[in-house]
Amino acid sequence: GLAVAGVMVAQSNNDRDIAGIDFAAKLLPVRVLGTCGGSSTDVIDAIRWAAGLPVAGVPYDNLTPARVINLSLSGDGSCSVEEQAAINDAVNAGAVVVVAAGNEGTDVATISPANCDNVVTVGAVGRDGRLASYMNTGEEVDLSGPGGDGDFPNADGILTLSNIGGTVPVADRLDEIQGTSFTTAQTSAVAALMWAANGSELNPGMIQEILRRTTRAFPDSSCDTNTCGTGILDADAALAGALDPASVLGSSANTGGGGGGCALVVNGSSRFDPVYFLLLIAAGLRRYCRSSKSGLPE
C-alpha cells in the first residue's frame, strides 16, 4: 500500500526521496484485505463505499467520494455479477476504476477484476518497452506502463517509498519494485491529473478512452494490441487530450462508460488540485518483487 501510494501521491518540494505523479492529490486509503487475506465481498464493499455509495452494515456513507479507484490487486476467476455491479455503480457515480492486469504470466481473461467491464486494465513493460516477463496478457488489457523487469540485484524497477518493518512501521526507505500494481498506480495518478485539468468536461468513459488513444507505440513485437493494450502510457499526451477532448475523441467526446484501477474524487474546495485518491490497500497478496526479495501486491 505504501509503495503504490508513493508512486501516486508522494509529497514534493520537501527535499526528500521521490515525488508522486500527482503529488497534490488527496489519498483516501481503504483497508480491504489483512495479513490473513480476505474476501471478494470486502473488495466489492470497498469499491461501493469509496464511490460514495451505501454499503449494508456500514453506519455512514463516504462524504468525500473518490473520482479514481485504484485496484492494485488481482485474483483468479471470472468477474462475478456482484463485482461487475459494484464497478458499474462506481463508474455511474463518476469514478474511474483502474485495475492491475496481474503478475502471473497468464491469460488476463482468467484474472479478476482485470477481466471485468468498465475498468481500465493496465499491464507492464520493462525499461526497454518490451513485454514484462510476469505480466498477464490478453485483449482485456487497455494499455501498459513501465513496471520494471529482470532479476534483482541487476533488475530495473520502479523506485518508490517503503519501510523496513515487517508488521509495524520501523524505518522508511526507498525500494525498487516491479509489477502491474505500479503501472496501475501510474495510470491512476495520470487520471487524477486529467480530472484536475478538466473536471467540468470529462467523465469516466472519456478518461478511459483518452488514456487508451494517447499511448506511445510498443517498440517491438513482444507486445501488440491483442496482448498489452493500445500502447504505453503517455502522461503528456493524456493531459493534452484531457484539455481538448475533441482532439482525441472527435464526435465521441461526450461518451460515457469507464475503465479500471485506483480511485480519485473531485471536491468542491478551492484547493489547487481538488482530487481525492482511493487506494484499496491489500496486504498479504501473492506476488512481491523488490530488491530486498520481499514484495507487494500485484
Residue pairs with C-beta under 8 A, 6 or more apart in sequence:
1 29
1 279
1 281
1 282
1 283
1 297
2 161
2 162
2 163
3 160
3 161
3 162
3 175
3 177
3 181
3 182
3 290
3 296
4 70
4 72
4 160
4 181
4 182
4 184
4 185
4 262
4 279
4 281
4 296
4 297
5 20
5 27
5 29
5 161
5 185
5 277
5 279
6 18
6 20
6 160
6 161
6 162
7 20
7 21
7 158
7 160
7 182
7 185
7 186
7 189
8 20
8 21
8 22
8 25
8 27
8 70
8 185
8 186
8 188
8 189
8 192
8 262
8 277
8 279
9 20
9 21
9 22
9 23
9 25
9 26
9 27
9 189
9 277
10 17
10 18
10 19
10 20
10 23
10 160
10 161
11 19
11 20
11 23
12 19
12 20
12 23
13 19
17 161
17 174
18 159
18 160
18 161
18 174
20 189
21 185
21 186
21 189
21 190
21 192
21 193
21 235
22 189
22 190
22 192
22 193
22 196
22 273
22 275
22 277
24 196
24 271
24 272
24 273
24 275
25 189
25 192
25 196
25 264
25 273
25 275
25 276
25 277
26 64
26 265
26 267
26 275
26 276
26 277
27 276
27 277
27 279
28 50
28 62
28 64
28 66
28 263
28 265
28 276
28 277
28 278
28 279
29 278
29 279
29 281
30 46
30 49
30 50
30 278
30 279
30 280
30 281
31 281
32 38
32 42
32 43
32 46
32 73
32 280
32 281
32 282
33 42
33 43
33 73
33 281
33 282
33 283
33 284
33 285
34 283
34 284
35 167
35 283
35 284
36 284
37 284
38 282
40 75
40 80
40 82
40 83
40 112
41 82
43 71
43 73
43 83
43 113
43 280
44 82
44 83
44 86
45 55
45 58
45 86
46 280
47 69
47 71
47 86
47 87
47 90
47 97
47 263
47 280
48 54
48 55
48 86
48 89
48 90
49 55
49 58
49 61
49 62
50 62
50 65
50 66
50 69
50 90
50 95
50 263
50 278
50 280
51 62
51 65
51 66
51 69
51 89
51 90
51 93
51 94
51 95
51 263
51 278
52 61
52 62
52 63
52 64
52 65
52 66
52 93
52 265
53 61
53 65
53 89
53 90
53 93
54 61
64 265
64 267
64 276
65 93
65 94
65 95
65 265
65 276
66 95
66 263
66 264
66 265
66 276
66 277
66 278
67 94
67 95
67 96
67 192
67 195
67 199
67 263
67 264
67 265
67 266
67 275
67 276
68 95
68 96
68 98
68 188
68 191
68 192
68 195
68 261
68 262
68 263
68 264
68 265
68 275
68 277
68 278
69 90
69 95
69 96
69 97
69 98
69 261
69 262
69 263
69 264
69 278
69 280
70 98
70 184
70 185
70 188
70 261
70 262
70 263
70 277
70 278
70 279
70 280
71 97
71 98
71 99
71 100
71 113
71 119
71 184
71 260
71 261
71 262
71 280
72 100
72 180
72 181
72 182
72 184
72 185
72 262
72 279
72 280
72 282
72 297
72 298
73 100
73 181
73 280
73 282
73 285
73 297
73 298
74 99
74 100
74 101
74 102
74 103
74 104
74 111
74 112
74 113
74 114
74 136
74 180
74 285
74 298
75 111
75 112
76 110
76 111
76 112
77 110
77 111
77 112
78 110
78 112
78 115
79 112
79 113
79 115
79 116
79 117
80 112
83 112
83 113
83 116
84 116
84 117
84 118
87 97
87 113
87 116
87 117
87 118
87 119
87 258
87 260
88 117
88 118
90 97
90 258
90 263
91 97
91 118
91 204
91 205
91 257
91 258
94 203
94 204
94 266
95 204
95 258
95 263
95 264
95 265
95 278
96 120
96 188
96 191
96 195
96 204
96 207
96 208
96 258
96 259
96 261
96 263
96 264
97 118
97 119
97 120
97 204
97 258
97 259
97 260
97 261
97 263
98 119
98 120
98 122
98 184
98 187
98 188
98 191
98 259
98 260
98 261
98 262
98 263
99 113
99 114
99 116
99 119
99 120
99 121
99 122
99 184
99 260
99 261
100 114
100 121
100 122
100 179
100 180
100 181
100 183
100 184
100 261
100 297
100 298
101 108
101 111
101 114
101 121
101 122
101 123
101 124
101 135
101 136
101 137
101 140
101 141
101 180
102 108
102 111
102 114
102 135
102 136
102 180
102 298
103 124
103 134
103 135
103 136
103 179
103 180
103 181
103 286
103 287
103 289
103 298
104 111
104 134
104 136
104 286
104 287
105 133
105 134
105 135
105 136
106 136
107 136
107 137
107 138
108 114
108 115
108 121
108 123
108 136
108 137
108 138
108 140
108 141
109 115
109 138
109 139
109 140
111 136
113 119
113 260
114 121
114 136
114 140
114 141
114 260
115 121
115 140
116 260
118 257
118 258
118 259
118 260
119 258
119 259
119 260
119 261
120 142
120 143
120 187
120 191
120 208
120 211
120 212
120 258
120 259
120 260
120 261
121 140
121 141
121 142
121 229
121 259
121 260
122 141
122 142
122 143
122 144
122 145
122 180
122 183
122 184
122 186
122 187
122 229
122 233
122 260
122 261
123 132
123 135
123 136
123 137
123 141
123 143
123 144
123 145
123 147
123 180
123 183
123 223
123 228
123 229
124 132
124 134
124 135
124 144
124 145
124 146
124 147
124 148
124 149
124 178
124 179
124 180
124 182
124 183
125 131
125 132
125 135
125 144
125 145
125 146
125 147
125 149
125 218
125 223
125 228
125 232
126 132
126 146
126 147
126 148
126 149
126 150
126 156
127 146
127 148
127 149
127 156
128 219
129 218
129 219
129 220
129 223
129 232
130 149
130 219
130 220
130 222
130 223
131 137
131 222
131 223
131 227
131 228
132 147
132 148
132 149
132 178
132 180
133 149
133 150
134 149
134 178
134 179
134 180
134 287
134 289
135 144
135 147
135 180
135 228
136 180
137 227
137 228
138 226
138 227
139 226
139 227
141 227
141 228
141 229
142 208
142 211
142 212
142 229
142 230
142 259
142 260
143 187
143 211
143 212
143 215
143 228
143 229
143 230
143 231
143 232
143 233
144 183
144 215
144 218
144 223
144 228
144 229
144 231
144 232
144 233
145 182
145 183
145 184
145 186
145 187
145 232
145 233
146 158
146 183
146 186
146 232
146 233
147 158
147 178
147 179
147 180
147 182
147 183
148 155
148 156
148 157
148 158
148 176
148 177
148 178
148 179
148 182
148 289
149 155
149 156
149 178
150 156
152 176
152 289
152 290
152 291
152 293
153 291
155 176
155 178
155 291
156 176
156 178
157 175
157 176
157 177
157 178
157 289
157 290
157 291
158 176
158 177
158 178
158 182
159 174
159 175
159 176
160 174
160 175
160 177
160 182
161 172
161 174
161 175
162 172
162 173
162 174
162 175
162 177
162 290
163 169
163 170
163 171
163 172
163 173
164 170
164 171
164 173
165 171
175 290
175 291
175 292
176 290
176 291
177 289
177 290
177 295
177 296
178 289
178 290
179 287
179 289
179 295
179 296
179 297
179 298
180 298
181 296
181 297
181 298
183 233
184 261
184 262
184 298
185 262
186 233
186 235
187 211
187 233
187 261
187 262
188 261
188 262
188 263
188 264
188 277
189 262
189 277
190 211
190 233
190 235
190 238
190 239
191 207
191 211
191 261
191 264
192 264
192 273
192 275
192 277
193 235
193 238
193 239
193 242
193 273
194 202
194 207
194 210
194 211
194 238
194 239
194 241
194 242
195 202
195 207
195 264
195 266
195 275
196 273
196 274
196 275
197 239
197 242
197 243
198 242
198 243
198 245
199 266
199 274
199 275
201 245
202 210
202 242
202 245
203 254
203 255
203 256
204 256
204 257
204 258
204 259
205 255
205 256
205 257
205 258
205 259
206 245
206 249
206 253
206 254
206 255
207 242
207 258
207 259
208 257
208 258
208 259
209 248
209 249
209 252
209 255
209 257
210 238
210 241
210 242
210 245
210 248
210 249
211 233
211 238
211 259
212 229
212 230
212 259
213 230
213 241
213 248
213 249
214 234
214 237
214 238
214 240
214 241
214 248
215 229
215 230
215 231
215 232
215 233
215 234
215 237
216 231
216 232
216 233
216 234
216 237
217 231
217 232
218 224
218 228
218 231
218 232
240 247
241 247
241 248
241 249
245 253
246 253
249 255
262 277
262 278
262 279
262 280
263 276
263 277
263 278
263 279
263 280
264 275
264 276
264 277
264 278
265 275
265 276
265 277
265 278
266 274
266 275
266 276
267 274
267 275
267 276
268 274
282 297
283 297
285 296
285 297
285 298
286 297
286 298
287 295
287 297
287 298
288 294
288 295
288 296
288 297
289 295
289 296
290 296
